[in-house]
């Protein structure tokens, strides 16, 4: 099985979208500072650098949320199978670049005259959203993985884990949605019926690849 790479947006589109977000953030961030439009137009205010910093904080927030831009999904197969997991280095990098956001807002707060209410709203949005959406879920699924080989299926989903020898598996059932997208795998043995929830493990990026591997390698076990 060769390397599988999840399709991503073209680089030109991604960069163009980031530039658009940066420009919009730059102009909108002027509302955070105690300055008038005339001063901005005349260039008689020092708020421009603060606006630049706020725009950078917004871009960093977007990069943390839009992880595909910095971390395109690549799968490196092993000798007899492949392991699907959320890359641990990815989470560490996200945490490091996330720390820049509160540092930027703290610097701006102590060095510029800001409109407190608007500033606090922007600060909360830029610092809380990445934590709630990405970082917390990433920590919860830090060690989760699904390993598919020619002789066994192994997985870890938070506190749930298991190793199933292919000889012990009676049937595999692929549970899909109405769009025929794989979301869960039911493993049936002589002793139990267990469901591996790929959504809980946050393996959405690998659903097509998992589907292809199971269909190609475990065809005789499929219900």
N, CA and C atoms as a LAMMPS dump frame, in Angstrom:
ITEM: TIMESTEP
0
ITEM: NUMBER OF ATOMS
669
ITEM: BOX BOUNDS ff ff ff
-5.0000000000000000e+02 5.0000000000000000e+02
-5.0000000000000000e+02 5.0000000000000000e+02
-5.0000000000000000e+02 5.0000000000000000e+02
ITEM: ATOMS id mol type element x y z
1 1 1 N 0.847 -1.197 0
2 1 2 C 0 0 0
3 1 3 C 0.882 1.247 0
4 2 1 N 0.678 2.121 -0.984
5 2 2 C 1.515 3.3 -1.083
6 2 3 C 1.094 4.385 -0.125
7 3 1 N 1.853 5.477 -0.165
8 3 2 C 1.544 6.597 0.728
9 3 3 C 0.194 7.191 0.36
10 4 1 N -0.602 7.49 1.352
11 4 2 C -1.915 8.095 1.135
12 4 3 C -1.864 9.519 1.667
13 5 1 N -2.246 10.458 0.863
14 5 2 C -2.253 11.858 1.286
15 5 3 C -3.653 12.401 1.094
16 6 1 N -4.211 12.954 2.142
17 6 2 C -5.56 13.504 2.045
18 6 3 C -5.553 14.733 1.145
19 7 1 N -6.473 14.809 0.196
20 7 2 C -6.545 15.989 -0.657
21 7 3 C -6.776 17.25 0.178
22 8 1 N -6.084 18.319 -0.153
23 8 2 C -6.264 19.592 0.541
24 8 3 C -6.537 20.675 -0.493
25 9 1 N -6.872 21.861 -0.02
26 9 2 C -7.105 22.956 -0.941
27 9 3 C -5.804 23.341 -1.634
28 10 1 N -5.883 23.867 -2.866
29 10 2 C -4.672 24.348 -3.538
30 10 3 C -3.984 25.415 -2.701
31 11 1 N -2.652 25.456 -2.773
32 11 2 C -1.883 26.414 -1.975
33 11 3 C -2.315 27.839 -2.284
34 12 1 N -2.559 28.129 -3.565
35 12 2 C -2.937 29.488 -3.959
36 12 3 C -4.236 29.913 -3.275
37 13 1 N -5.19 28.982 -3.212
38 13 2 C -6.469 29.281 -2.556
39 13 3 C -6.267 29.509 -1.064
40 14 1 N -5.479 28.64 -0.429
41 14 2 C -5.252 28.738 1.016
42 14 3 C -4.568 30.054 1.372
43 15 1 N -3.505 30.379 0.631
44 15 2 C -2.771 31.62 0.9
45 15 3 C -3.659 32.827 0.628
46 16 1 N -4.414 32.781 -0.464
47 16 2 C -5.309 33.892 -0.791
48 16 3 C -6.35 34.119 0.291
49 17 1 N -6.894 33.023 0.832
50 17 2 C -7.89 33.137 1.899
51 17 3 C -7.27 33.726 3.162
52 18 1 N -6.051 33.309 3.493
53 18 2 C -5.371 33.856 4.668
54 18 3 C -5.096 35.35 4.499
55 19 1 N -4.697 35.74 3.296
56 19 2 C -4.445 37.167 3.032
57 19 3 C -5.736 37.967 3.185
58 20 1 N -6.842 37.422 2.669
59 20 2 C -8.133 38.106 2.789
60 20 3 C -8.529 38.265 4.251
61 21 1 N -8.361 37.202 5.042
62 21 2 C -8.682 37.266 6.473
63 21 3 C -7.797 38.289 7.164
64 22 1 N -6.517 38.32 6.799
65 22 2 C -5.585 39.271 7.41
66 22 3 C -6.004 40.711 7.112
67 23 1 N -6.324 40.987 5.855
68 23 2 C -6.705 42.355 5.465
69 23 3 C -7.981 42.784 6.179
70 24 1 N -8.989 41.905 6.196
71 24 2 C -10.242 42.236 6.882
72 24 3 C -10.008 42.464 8.374
73 25 1 N -9.188 41.608 8.98
74 25 2 C -8.891 41.751 10.407
75 25 3 C -8.158 43.056 10.68
76 26 1 N -7.277 43.428 9.772
77 26 2 C -6.499 44.654 9.953
78 26 3 C -7.417 45.875 10.017
79 27 1 N -8.349 45.959 9.078
80 27 2 C -9.244 47.118 9.057
81 27 3 C -10.25 47.08 10.211
82 28 1 N -10.789 45.897 10.502
83 28 2 C -11.765 45.794 11.589
84 28 3 C -11.131 46.037 12.956
85 29 1 N -9.858 45.687 13.104
86 29 2 C -9.193 45.85 14.401
87 29 3 C -8.995 47.309 14.776
88 30 1 N -9.174 48.216 13.827
89 30 2 C -9.053 49.645 14.153
90 30 3 C -10.089 50.06 15.19
91 31 1 N -11.204 49.303 15.268
92 31 2 C -12.247 49.615 16.245
93 31 3 C -11.8 49.342 17.676
94 32 1 N -10.715 48.606 17.838
95 32 2 C -10.249 48.277 19.187
96 32 3 C -9.45 49.402 19.821
97 33 1 N -9.019 50.348 19.02
98 33 2 C -8.126 51.392 19.515
99 33 3 C -8.858 52.724 19.644
100 34 1 N -8.444 53.472 20.654
101 34 2 C -9.023 54.797 20.894
102 34 3 C -8.384 55.794 19.933
103 35 1 N -8.775 55.689 18.676
104 35 2 C -8.244 56.577 17.648
105 35 3 C -9.339 56.858 16.632
106 36 1 N -9.209 57.942 15.888
107 36 2 C -10.219 58.333 14.918
108 36 3 C -9.765 57.965 13.51
109 37 1 N -10.754 57.827 12.627
110 37 2 C -10.445 57.481 11.248
111 37 3 C -9.561 58.542 10.594
112 38 1 N -9.756 59.817 10.972
113 38 2 C -8.944 60.881 10.377
114 38 3 C -7.469 60.686 10.718
115 39 1 N -7.216 60.261 11.964
116 39 2 C -5.828 60 12.362
117 39 3 C -5.249 58.819 11.591
118 40 1 N -6.092 57.822 11.354
119 40 2 C -5.629 56.672 10.578
120 40 3 C -5.344 57.068 9.139
121 41 1 N -6.239 57.875 8.561
122 41 2 C -6.06 58.297 7.177
123 41 3 C -4.85 59.205 7.021
124 42 1 N -4.616 60.055 8.022
125 42 2 C -3.487 60.989 7.955
126 42 3 C -2.172 60.347 8.374
127 43 1 N -2.262 59.146 8.973
128 43 2 C -1.039 58.472 9.421
129 43 3 C -0.427 59.113 10.641
130 44 1 N -1.248 59.782 11.448
131 44 2 C -0.731 60.479 12.631
132 44 3 C -0.921 59.666 13.91
133 45 1 N -1.256 58.397 13.781
134 45 2 C -1.453 57.542 14.954
135 45 3 C -0.476 56.375 14.919
136 46 1 N -0.152 55.867 16.1
137 46 2 C 0.745 54.712 16.18
138 46 3 C -0.033 53.404 16.285
139 47 1 N -1.351 53.469 16.008
140 47 2 C -2.195 52.28 16.154
141 47 3 C -1.954 51.251 15.057
142 48 1 N -1.286 51.644 13.982
143 48 2 C -1.099 50.725 12.862
144 48 3 C -0.358 49.453 13.269
145 49 1 N 0.679 49.615 14.076
146 49 2 C 1.441 48.431 14.498
147 49 3 C 0.579 47.537 15.389
148 50 1 N -0.235 48.154 16.242
149 50 2 C -1.153 47.377 17.071
150 50 3 C -2.168 46.632 16.228
151 51 1 N -2.684 47.285 15.184
152 51 2 C -3.618 46.633 14.267
153 51 3 C -2.947 45.458 13.557
154 52 1 N -1.689 45.65 13.204
155 52 2 C -0.929 44.573 12.561
156 52 3 C -0.792 43.37 13.492
157 53 1 N -0.506 43.635 14.762
158 53 2 C -0.36 42.554 15.738
159 53 3 C -1.678 41.805 15.949
160 54 1 N -2.771 42.551 16.057
161 54 2 C -4.079 41.915 16.24
162 54 3 C -4.416 41.039 15.033
163 55 1 N -4.113 41.533 13.841
164 55 2 C -4.362 40.752 12.627
165 55 3 C -3.535 39.477 12.623
166 56 1 N -2.304 39.565 13.115
167 56 2 C -1.457 38.369 13.211
168 56 3 C -2.056 37.363 14.19
169 57 1 N -2.617 37.863 15.295
170 57 2 C -3.259 36.971 16.271
171 57 3 C -4.441 36.236 15.642
172 58 1 N -5.206 36.943 14.825
173 58 2 C -6.343 36.314 14.142
174 58 3 C -5.855 35.228 13.184
175 59 1 N -4.792 35.518 12.445
176 59 2 C -4.242 34.533 11.508
177 59 3 C -3.738 33.305 12.258
178 60 1 N -3.096 33.513 13.391
179 60 2 C -2.616 32.381 14.196
180 60 3 C -3.793 31.538 14.672
181 61 1 N -4.875 32.199 15.104
182 61 2 C -6.071 31.464 15.519
183 61 3 C -6.608 30.622 14.361
184 62 1 N -6.64 31.201 13.173
185 62 2 C -7.131 30.479 11.998
186 62 3 C -6.248 29.277 11.693
187 63 1 N -4.936 29.446 11.824
188 63 2 C -4.01 28.347 11.543
189 63 3 C -4.158 27.212 12.553
190 64 1 N -4.445 27.564 13.808
191 64 2 C -4.675 26.523 14.818
192 64 3 C -5.944 25.741 14.484
193 65 1 N -6.988 26.463 14.06
194 65 2 C -8.25 25.807 13.719
195 65 3 C -8.157 25.071 12.382
196 66 1 N -7.517 25.705 11.427
197 66 2 C -7.406 25.164 10.073
198 66 3 C -6.094 24.389 9.976
199 67 1 N -6.003 23.294 10.71
200 67 2 C -4.743 22.577 10.866
201 67 3 C -4.257 21.939 9.578
202 68 1 N -5.155 21.722 8.6
203 68 2 C -4.738 21.118 7.346
204 68 3 C -3.704 21.974 6.623
205 69 1 N -3.732 23.298 6.867
206 69 2 C -2.805 24.189 6.173
207 69 3 C -1.373 23.952 6.634
208 70 1 N -1.181 23.796 7.948
209 70 2 C 0.16 23.567 8.486
210 70 3 C 0.504 22.094 8.572
211 71 1 N -0.526 21.249 8.696
212 71 2 C -0.282 19.819 8.916
213 71 3 C -1.067 18.981 7.909
214 72 1 N -0.64 18.963 6.631
215 72 2 C -1.32 18.094 5.67
216 72 3 C -1.204 16.643 6.1
217 73 1 N -2.284 15.905 5.948
218 73 2 C -2.329 14.533 6.433
219 73 3 C -1.554 13.607 5.509
220 74 1 N -0.584 12.905 6.086
221 74 2 C 0.19 11.921 5.339
222 74 3 C 0.215 10.62 6.136
223 75 1 N 0.114 9.526 5.422
224 75 2 C 0.128 8.22 6.066
225 75 3 C 1.332 7.442 5.561
226 76 1 N 2.172 7.01 6.479
227 76 2 C 3.331 6.218 6.111
228 76 3 C 3.08 4.762 6.497
229 77 1 N 2.868 3.905 5.514
230 77 2 C 2.573 2.506 5.821
231 77 3 C 3.774 1.778 6.395
232 78 1 N 3.497 0.801 7.262
233 78 2 C 4.554 -0.038 7.805
234 78 3 C 4.772 -1.254 6.931
235 79 1 N 5.446 -2.246 7.473
236 79 2 C 5.768 -3.44 6.693
237 79 3 C 4.529 -4.261 6.363
238 80 1 N 3.607 -4.362 7.314
239 80 2 C 2.449 -5.224 7.086
240 80 3 C 1.117 -4.515 7.295
241 81 1 N 1.125 -3.194 7.341
242 81 2 C -0.123 -2.475 7.552
243 81 3 C 0.111 -0.987 7.697
244 82 1 N -0.82 -0.33 8.38
245 82 2 C -0.738 1.118 8.519
246 82 3 C -1.386 1.537 9.834
247 83 1 N -0.874 2.64 10.409
248 83 2 C -1.403 3.175 11.659
249 83 3 C -2.014 4.542 11.382
250 84 1 N -3.245 4.73 11.831
251 84 2 C -3.928 6.013 11.693
252 84 3 C -4.007 6.649 13.079
253 85 1 N -3.489 7.855 13.221
254 85 2 C -3.545 8.546 14.509
255 85 3 C -3.453 10.05 14.278
256 86 1 N -3.913 10.796 15.277
257 86 2 C -3.676 12.235 15.289
258 86 3 C -2.221 12.452 15.647
259 87 1 N -1.5 13.162 14.812
260 87 2 C -0.066 13.32 15.012
261 87 3 C 0.221 14.097 16.29
262 88 1 N 1.017 13.508 17.176
263 88 2 C 1.29 14.147 18.469
264 88 3 C 2.084 15.438 18.31
265 89 1 N 3.02 15.441 17.361
266 89 2 C 3.809 16.652 17.128
267 89 3 C 2.909 17.809 16.731
268 90 1 N 1.815 17.487 16.002
269 90 2 C 0.873 18.51 15.573
270 90 3 C 0.307 19.259 16.768
271 91 1 N -0.131 18.54 17.799
272 91 2 C -0.733 19.166 18.972
273 91 3 C 0.285 20.025 19.713
274 92 1 N 1.511 19.543 19.843
275 92 2 C 2.551 20.315 20.521
276 92 3 C 2.82 21.621 19.779
277 93 1 N 2.884 21.534 18.447
278 93 2 C 3.117 22.739 17.649
279 93 3 C 1.952 23.701 17.774
280 94 1 N 0.726 23.166 17.754
281 94 2 C -0.454 24.013 17.914
282 94 3 C -0.439 24.738 19.252
283 95 1 N -0.051 24.049 20.308
284 95 2 C 0.016 24.671 21.632
285 95 3 C 1.046 25.791 21.659
286 96 1 N 2.184 25.559 21.021
287 96 2 C 3.252 26.565 21.016
288 96 3 C 2.817 27.824 20.274
289 97 1 N 2.252 27.653 19.078
290 97 2 C 1.863 28.843 18.327
291 97 3 C 0.636 29.502 18.951
292 98 1 N -0.196 28.71 19.646
293 98 2 C -1.358 29.291 20.323
294 98 3 C -0.922 30.269 21.406
295 99 1 N 0.176 29.96 22.099
296 99 2 C 0.654 30.821 23.191
297 99 3 C 1.006 32.22 22.707
298 100 1 N 1.246 32.363 21.404
299 100 2 C 1.564 33.686 20.858
300 100 3 C 0.348 34.605 20.933
301 101 1 N -0.855 34.035 20.838
302 101 2 C -2.073 34.858 20.795
303 101 3 C -2.265 35.672 22.072
304 102 1 N -2.303 35.05 23.271
305 102 2 C -2.456 35.872 24.482
306 102 3 C -1.292 36.829 24.688
307 103 1 N -0.093 36.447 24.232
308 103 2 C 1.064 37.341 24.361
309 103 3 C 0.854 38.603 23.532
310 104 1 N 0.303 38.448 22.34
311 104 2 C 0.033 39.607 21.482
312 104 3 C -1.003 40.524 22.123
313 105 1 N -2.091 39.956 22.615
314 105 2 C -3.138 40.782 23.217
315 105 3 C -2.642 41.478 24.482
316 106 1 N -1.799 40.8 25.254
317 106 2 C -1.238 41.43 26.456
318 106 3 C -0.342 42.602 26.074
319 107 1 N 0.483 42.416 25.046
320 107 2 C 1.378 43.491 24.595
321 107 3 C 0.576 44.698 24.123
322 108 1 N -0.454 44.449 23.325
323 108 2 C -1.277 45.547 22.808
324 108 3 C -1.992 46.264 23.943
325 109 1 N -2.507 45.508 24.908
326 109 2 C -3.251 46.107 26.019
327 109 3 C -2.378 47.058 26.835
328 110 1 N -1.136 46.673 27.071
329 110 2 C -0.262 47.479 27.92
330 110 3 C 0.473 48.585 27.164
331 111 1 N 0.383 48.596 25.849
332 111 2 C 1.137 49.59 25.087
333 111 3 C 0.273 50.521 24.243
334 112 1 N -1.039 50.29 24.22
335 112 2 C -1.913 51.127 23.409
336 112 3 C -3.174 51.474 24.192
337 113 1 N -3.775 52.592 23.819
338 113 2 C -5.076 52.956 24.377
339 113 3 C -6.147 52.19 23.6
340 114 1 N -6.831 51.296 24.302
341 114 2 C -7.795 50.432 23.611
342 114 3 C -9.2 50.649 24.156
343 115 1 N -10.174 50.306 23.322
344 115 2 C -11.572 50.301 23.737
345 115 3 C -11.792 48.985 24.483
346 116 1 N -11.953 49.062 25.797
347 116 2 C -11.906 47.874 26.653
348 116 3 C -12.904 46.795 26.234
349 117 1 N -14.163 47.164 26.049
350 117 2 C -15.194 46.164 25.75
351 117 3 C -14.885 45.436 24.443
352 118 1 N -14.612 46.194 23.39
353 118 2 C -14.317 45.566 22.098
354 118 3 C -13.039 44.736 22.166
355 119 1 N -12.058 45.258 22.866
356 119 2 C -10.78 44.546 22.98
357 119 3 C -10.966 43.205 23.692
358 120 1 N -11.727 43.219 24.778
359 120 2 C -11.958 41.98 25.537
360 120 3 C -12.717 40.964 24.69
361 121 1 N -13.7 41.416 23.913
362 121 2 C -14.462 40.506 23.051
363 121 3 C -13.54 39.835 22.036
364 122 1 N -12.696 40.643 21.39
365 122 2 C -11.756 40.082 20.411
366 122 3 C -10.782 39.114 21.085
367 123 1 N -10.291 39.489 22.249
368 123 2 C -9.329 38.639 22.959
369 123 3 C -9.952 37.296 23.333
370 124 1 N -11.199 37.339 23.805
371 124 2 C -11.884 36.095 24.181
372 124 3 C -12.101 35.208 22.958
373 125 1 N -12.561 35.816 21.86
374 125 2 C -12.806 35.041 20.647
375 125 3 C -11.532 34.37 20.135
376 126 1 N -10.439 35.11 20.145
377 126 2 C -9.187 34.585 19.581
378 126 3 C -8.496 33.577 20.492
379 127 1 N -8.744 33.658 21.795
380 127 2 C -8.054 32.743 22.713
381 127 3 C -8.901 31.544 23.125
382 128 1 N -10.224 31.731 23.226
383 128 2 C -11.09 30.652 23.71
384 128 3 C -11.463 29.677 22.598
385 129 1 N -11.794 30.186 21.414
386 129 2 C -12.255 29.322 20.325
387 129 3 C -11.252 28.221 19.979
388 130 1 N -9.952 28.537 19.807
389 130 2 C -8.999 27.459 19.497
390 130 3 C -8.913 26.41 20.591
391 131 1 N -9.017 26.853 21.851
392 131 2 C -8.924 25.907 22.968
393 131 3 C -10.121 24.965 22.969
394 132 1 N -11.316 25.536 22.828
395 132 2 C -12.54 24.733 22.892
396 132 3 C -12.638 23.779 21.709
397 133 1 N -12.335 24.273 20.514
398 133 2 C -12.565 23.485 19.305
399 133 3 C -11.454 22.483 19.027
400 134 1 N -10.197 22.883 19.206
401 134 2 C -9.099 22.029 18.764
402 134 3 C -8.245 21.47 19.883
403 135 1 N -7.746 22.337 20.767
404 135 2 C -6.726 21.896 21.71
405 135 3 C -7.27 20.911 22.735
406 136 1 N -8.465 21.183 23.288
407 136 2 C -9.035 20.275 24.288
408 136 3 C -9.326 18.915 23.675
409 137 1 N -9.957 18.916 22.5
410 137 2 C -10.261 17.644 21.845
411 137 3 C -8.987 16.915 21.457
412 138 1 N -7.951 17.661 21.076
413 138 2 C -6.681 17.034 20.736
414 138 3 C -6.033 16.368 21.923
415 139 1 N -6.126 16.999 23.097
416 139 2 C -5.576 16.393 24.313
417 139 3 C -6.348 15.138 24.696
418 140 1 N -7.673 15.188 24.538
419 140 2 C -8.489 14.021 24.884
420 140 3 C -8.168 12.816 24.008
421 141 1 N -7.762 13.093 22.765
422 141 2 C -7.491 12.009 21.818
423 141 3 C -6 11.882 21.514
424 142 1 N -5.183 12.298 22.475
425 142 2 C -3.735 12.37 22.248
426 142 3 C -3.142 11.013 21.878
427 143 1 N -3.582 9.95 22.54
428 143 2 C -3 8.62 22.322
429 143 3 C -3.866 7.7 21.469
430 144 1 N -4.952 8.214 20.921
431 144 2 C -5.845 7.37 20.134
432 144 3 C -5.197 6.953 18.816
433 145 1 N -5.468 5.73 18.406
434 145 2 C -4.955 5.261 17.117
435 145 3 C -5.756 4.052 16.645
436 146 1 N -5.65 3.789 15.365
437 146 2 C -6.211 2.581 14.762
438 146 3 C -5.114 1.964 13.908
439 147 1 N -4.768 0.723 14.217
440 147 2 C -3.713 0.02 13.482
441 147 3 C -4.324 -1.154 12.729
442 148 1 N -4.158 -1.133 11.425
443 148 2 C -4.677 -2.19 10.568
444 148 3 C -3.505 -2.916 9.918
445 149 1 N -3.389 -4.212 10.169
446 149 2 C -2.31 -5.003 9.579
447 149 3 C -2.894 -6.243 8.914
448 150 1 N -2.018 -7.044 8.334
449 150 2 C -2.463 -8.255 7.65
450 150 3 C -2.815 -9.382 8.61
451 151 1 N -2.558 -9.173 9.907
452 151 2 C -2.837 -10.246 10.865
453 151 3 C -3.672 -9.8 12.062
454 152 1 N -3.884 -8.479 12.238
455 152 2 C -4.638 -8.023 13.41
456 152 3 C -5.193 -6.622 13.211
457 153 1 N -6.18 -6.287 14.035
458 153 2 C -6.729 -4.936 14.131
459 153 3 C -6.546 -4.48 15.571
460 154 1 N -5.897 -3.358 15.751
461 154 2 C -5.638 -2.829 17.092
462 154 3 C -6.116 -1.383 17.154
463 155 1 N -6.672 -1.008 18.31
464 155 2 C -7.145 0.368 18.431
465 155 3 C -7.068 0.833 19.879
466 156 1 N -7.082 2.169 20.04
467 156 2 C -7.205 2.795 21.36
468 156 3 C -8.066 4.024 21.192
469 157 1 N -9.133 4.1 21.972
470 157 2 C -10.061 5.223 21.945
471 157 3 C -10.301 5.67 23.376
472 158 1 N -9.51 6.664 23.83
473 158 2 C -9.531 7.09 25.228
474 158 3 C -9.263 5.884 26.137
475 159 1 N -10.24 5.491 26.96
476 159 2 C -10.03 4.367 27.873
477 159 3 C -10.304 3.013 27.213
478 160 1 N -10.924 3.044 26.047
479 160 2 C -11.211 1.799 25.34
480 160 3 C -10 1.394 24.503
481 161 1 N -9.728 0.101 24.458
482 161 2 C -8.628 -0.393 23.635
483 161 3 C -8.828 -1.879 23.379
484 162 1 N -8.148 -2.382 22.375
485 162 2 C -8.269 -3.799 22.075
486 162 3 C -7.395 -4.211 20.915
487 163 1 N -7.082 -5.505 20.878
488 163 2 C -6.333 -6.107 19.778
489 163 3 C -7.111 -7.334 19.319
490 164 1 N -7.424 -7.39 18.036
491 164 2 C -8.201 -8.502 17.492
492 164 3 C -7.392 -9.211 16.414
493 165 1 N -7.054 -10.456 16.675
494 165 2 C -6.394 -11.269 15.658
495 165 3 C -7.405 -11.575 14.555
496 166 1 N -6.976 -11.46 13.314
497 166 2 C -7.903 -11.686 12.207
498 166 3 C -8.51 -13.084 12.236
499 167 1 N -7.776 -14.038 12.797
500 167 2 C -8.289 -15.406 12.879
501 167 3 C -9.48 -15.505 13.829
502 168 1 N -9.565 -14.558 14.789
503 168 2 C -10.644 -14.593 15.773
504 168 3 C -11.867 -13.795 15.327
505 169 1 N -11.707 -12.983 14.293
506 169 2 C -12.806 -12.132 13.833
507 169 3 C -13.72 -12.92 12.905
508 170 1 N -14.992 -12.939 13.242
509 170 2 C -15.98 -13.615 12.403
510 170 3 C -16.513 -12.705 11.298
511 171 1 N -16.678 -11.422 11.656
512 171 2 C -17.299 -10.514 10.694
513 171 3 C -16.919 -9.07 11.001
514 172 1 N -16.725 -8.289 9.952
515 172 2 C -16.532 -6.843 10.06
516 172 3 C -17.711 -6.158 9.38
517 173 1 N -18.305 -5.198 10.091
518 173 2 C -19.426 -4.448 9.527
519 173 3 C -19.048 -2.976 9.461
520 174 1 N -19.083 -2.416 8.262
521 174 2 C -18.766 -0.997 8.08
522 174 3 C -20.047 -0.185 8.211
523 175 1 N -20.082 0.697 9.189
524 175 2 C -21.276 1.512 9.447
525 175 3 C -21.087 2.873 8.786
526 176 1 N -21.965 3.173 7.827
527 176 2 C -21.836 4.4 7.037
528 176 3 C -23.045 5.312 7.255
529 177 1 N -22.913 6.565 6.801
530 177 2 C -24.047 7.483 6.861
531 177 3 C -24.789 7.455 5.529
532 178 1 N -25.745 8.362 5.38
533 178 2 C -26.556 8.373 4.162
534 178 3 C -25.747 8.74 2.922
535 179 1 N -24.572 9.343 3.119
536 179 2 C -23.705 9.684 1.982
537 179 3 C -22.685 8.588 1.692
538 180 1 N -22.851 7.456 2.369
539 180 2 C -21.969 6.297 2.196
540 180 3 C -20.561 6.555 2.729
541 181 1 N -20.457 7.465 3.702
542 181 2 C -19.165 7.761 4.331
543 181 3 C -19.01 6.904 5.583
544 182 1 N -17.876 6.249 5.701
545 182 2 C -17.615 5.369 6.844
546 182 3 C -17.452 6.173 8.13
547 183 1 N -18.072 5.704 9.233
548 183 2 C -17.937 6.376 10.52
549 183 3 C -17.575 5.418 11.652
550 184 1 N -18.008 4.163 11.533
551 184 2 C -17.743 3.191 12.589
552 184 3 C -17.454 1.824 11.973
553 185 1 N -16.719 1.023 12.727
554 185 2 C -16.431 -0.346 12.305
555 185 3 C -16.856 -1.285 13.427
556 186 1 N -17.748 -2.203 13.124
557 186 2 C -18.171 -3.194 14.115
558 186 3 C -17.363 -4.472 13.925
559 187 1 N -16.698 -4.888 15.006
560 187 2 C -15.88 -6.099 14.988
561 187 3 C -16.629 -7.187 15.75
562 188 1 N -16.947 -8.265 15.068
563 188 2 C -17.691 -9.372 15.687
564 188 3 C -16.781 -10.585 15.835
565 189 1 N -16.655 -11.068 17.076
566 189 2 C -15.888 -12.28 17.359
567 189 3 C -16.814 -13.297 18.025
568 190 1 N -16.254 -14.418 18.434
569 190 2 C -17.058 -15.431 19.124
570 190 3 C -17.569 -14.906 20.469
571 191 1 N -16.818 -13.967 21.067
572 191 2 C -17.122 -13.526 22.426
573 191 3 C -17.887 -12.208 22.498
574 192 1 N -17.735 -11.333 21.492
575 192 2 C -18.332 -10.005 21.622
576 192 3 C -18.537 -9.339 20.273
577 193 1 N -19.375 -8.3 20.305
578 193 2 C -19.54 -7.381 19.179
579 193 3 C -19.097 -6.006 19.658
580 194 1 N -18.039 -5.485 19.085
581 194 2 C -17.481 -4.219 19.542
582 194 3 C -17.472 -3.221 18.396
583 195 1 N -17.797 -1.97 18.732
584 195 2 C -17.82 -0.919 17.717
585 195 3 C -16.635 0.024 17.928
586 196 1 N -15.857 0.21 16.885
587 196 2 C -14.757 1.18 16.888
588 196 3 C -15.295 2.464 16.27
589 197 1 N -15.426 3.511 17.089
590 197 2 C -16.016 4.778 16.646
591 197 3 C -14.911 5.687 16.117
592 198 1 N -14.817 5.821 14.816
593 198 2 C -13.767 6.624 14.192
594 198 3 C -13.97 8.115 14.44
595 199 1 N -15.229 8.541 14.608
596 199 2 C -15.507 9.954 14.883
597 199 3 C -15.017 10.342 16.275
598 200 1 N -15.267 9.487 17.264
599 200 2 C -14.788 9.756 18.622
600 200 3 C -13.265 9.852 18.658
601 201 1 N -12.605 9.068 17.826
602 201 2 C -11.148 9.049 17.789
603 201 3 C -10.586 10.196 16.953
604 202 1 N -11.496 11.008 16.37
605 202 2 C -11.12 12.143 15.526
606 202 3 C -10.22 11.706 14.377
607 203 1 N -10.657 10.676 13.69
608 203 2 C -9.929 10.169 12.527
609 203 3 C -10.661 10.517 11.23
610 204 1 N -11.452 11.594 11.264
611 204 2 C -12.234 11.974 10.095
612 204 3 C -11.377 12.158 8.852
613 205 1 N -10.157 12.64 9.039
614 205 2 C -9.28 12.895 7.897
615 205 3 C -8.885 11.615 7.176
616 206 1 N -8.995 10.482 7.872
617 206 2 C -8.526 9.22 7.313
618 206 3 C -9.655 8.282 6.889
619 207 1 N -10.899 8.736 6.937
620 207 2 C -12.029 7.831 6.708
621 207 3 C -11.942 7.11 5.366
622 208 1 N -11.639 7.841 4.305
623 208 2 C -11.543 7.216 2.982
624 208 3 C -10.421 6.185 2.937
625 209 1 N -9.285 6.53 3.543
626 209 2 C -8.136 5.624 3.53
627 209 3 C -8.411 4.365 4.343
628 210 1 N -9.073 4.532 5.495
629 210 2 C -9.44 3.371 6.318
630 210 3 C -10.406 2.477 5.549
631 211 1 N -11.388 3.106 4.913
632 211 2 C -12.372 2.363 4.119
633 211 3 C -11.677 1.562 3.02
634 212 1 N -10.753 2.192 2.317
635 212 2 C -10.046 1.53 1.223
636 212 3 C -9.209 0.36 1.73
637 213 1 N -8.523 0.567 2.854
638 213 2 C -7.663 -0.495 3.382
639 213 3 C -8.494 -1.698 3.815
640 214 1 N -9.572 -1.442 4.558
641 214 2 C -10.417 -2.538 5.04
642 214 3 C -11.036 -3.296 3.867
643 215 1 N -11.543 -2.563 2.89
644 215 2 C -12.168 -3.202 1.731
645 215 3 C -11.173 -4.054 0.951
646 216 1 N -9.936 -3.571 0.851
647 216 2 C -8.927 -4.289 0.071
648 216 3 C -8.325 -5.471 0.822
649 217 1 N -8.115 -5.32 2.139
650 217 2 C -7.375 -6.333 2.893
651 217 3 C -8.258 -7.294 3.688
652 218 1 N -9.469 -6.863 4.039
653 218 2 C -10.332 -7.708 4.872
654 218 3 C -11.633 -8.071 4.153
655 219 1 N -11.57 -8.19 2.849
656 219 2 C -12.773 -8.398 2.047
657 219 3 C -13.567 -9.622 2.494
658 220 1 N -12.879 -10.69 2.84
659 220 2 C -13.562 -11.934 3.216
660 220 3 C -14.314 -11.813 4.543
661 221 1 N -13.952 -10.802 5.358
662 221 2 C -14.595 -10.639 6.665
663 221 3 C -15.778 -9.675 6.634
664 222 1 N -15.926 -8.951 5.535
665 222 2 C -16.966 -7.925 5.472
666 222 3 C -18.353 -8.543 5.384
667 223 1 N -19.27 -7.927 6.156
668 223 2 C -20.651 -8.432 6.162
669 223 3 C -21.357 -8.049 4.87
